[in-house]
Amino acid sequence: MTLSWDSTYAIAVALMEQHPHLDPADVGLNQLAQLIESLPNFDDDPGLVTERILTDIQITWFEEK
C-alpha cells in the first residue's frame, strides 16, 4: 500500500512500527515530516504537506500509541 499525506491513520501505524522507541509528543513537525518521507511506502510530493496535515498525523500517532 502506498502512503500519501492524506493517509493519516496508515502513516501513524507505520510510524509506530518503524519507530517504536519514539514518543510522538517529543517529535517536532520538521522531524515528523522527515520521518514520514523516509517511510518505505511513502510516495507523495513533500511540497504538498501542511502544518495541519502533520499535526493531524501526530495526534493520531499519539492517540494510537
C-alpha positions as CSV (number, residue, x, y, z in Angstrom):
1,M,0.0,0.0,0.0
2,T,1.3,3.4,-1.0
3,L,1.2,6.1,1.6
4,S,0.4,9.8,0.8
5,W,-0.1,12.8,3.0
6,D,-3.8,12.0,3.4
7,S,-3.1,8.5,4.7
8,T,-3.2,9.8,8.3
9,Y,-4.1,6.6,10.1
10,A,-1.8,4.4,8.0
11,I,1.1,6.7,8.4
12,A,0.6,6.8,12.2
13,V,0.6,2.9,12.3
14,A,3.7,2.8,10.0
15,L,5.5,5.3,12.4
16,M,4.6,3.1,15.4
17,E,6.1,0.1,13.6
18,Q,9.2,1.8,12.3
19,H,10.0,4.0,15.3
20,P,8.6,2.2,18.4
21,H,11.1,4.0,20.6
22,L,9.9,7.5,19.7
23,D,7.3,9.4,21.7
24,P,5.1,11.4,19.3
25,A,4.9,14.2,21.8
26,D,8.7,14.7,21.6
27,V,8.8,14.9,17.8
28,G,8.7,18.3,16.2
29,L,6.9,18.9,12.9
30,N,10.0,19.1,10.8
31,Q,11.3,15.9,12.2
32,L,7.9,14.3,11.7
33,A,7.9,15.3,8.1
34,Q,11.3,13.7,7.6
35,L,10.2,10.5,9.4
36,I,7.2,10.2,7.2
37,E,9.1,10.9,4.0
38,S,11.5,8.2,4.9
39,L,8.8,5.5,5.3
40,P,9.3,2.7,2.8
41,N,5.8,3.0,1.2
42,F,5.6,6.8,1.3
43,D,5.2,8.3,-2.2
44,D,3.9,11.8,-2.2
45,D,5.2,15.3,-3.0
46,P,7.0,16.8,0.1
47,G,5.9,20.2,-1.1
48,L,2.2,19.4,-0.5
49,V,2.5,18.9,3.2
50,T,1.0,21.5,5.6
51,E,1.3,22.1,9.3
52,R,-2.3,20.9,9.6
53,I,-1.6,17.6,7.9
54,L,1.4,17.0,10.2
55,T,-0.5,17.9,13.3
56,D,-3.3,15.5,12.4
57,I,-0.8,12.7,11.8
58,Q,1.0,13.5,15.1
59,I,-2.3,13.5,17.1
60,T,-3.4,10.2,15.5
61,W,0.1,8.7,16.2
62,F,-0.1,9.9,19.9
63,E,-3.7,8.6,20.4
64,E,-2.9,5.2,18.9
65,K,0.4,4.7,20.8
